[in-house]
C-alpha cells in the first residue's frame, strides 16, 4: 500500500514508481517499488541511519546520466563516438 501511495509524491521513490509504471504493468510496478522500499527500510534498520530523500529532480538527473553513459558505451562498442549537439542561443 505504501508503494501505491508513491505515485503522486515528489520524491525519488515516487519518480522511480512512475518510471516503472511507464515500463511495465501496474501490478509489477507496485511490486518493484515495494521491493525497493523494503530493501531501503532493511538497510536503514540494519545500519541505524536516518532516511534522507534526495528528491525527484536528483533521481531524474541521475537516471539521465546513467542513460547517456550506457549510450556512450554502446556507441563505443560499435566504433562510434557520441558528440553532444550545442544548444541554441
Secondary structure, DSSP 8 states (H G I E B T S, - for coil): -HHHHGGG--SHHHHHHHHHHHHS-HHHHHHHHHHHHHHHHHHHHHHT-------HHHHHHHHHHHHHHHHHHHHHHTT----------
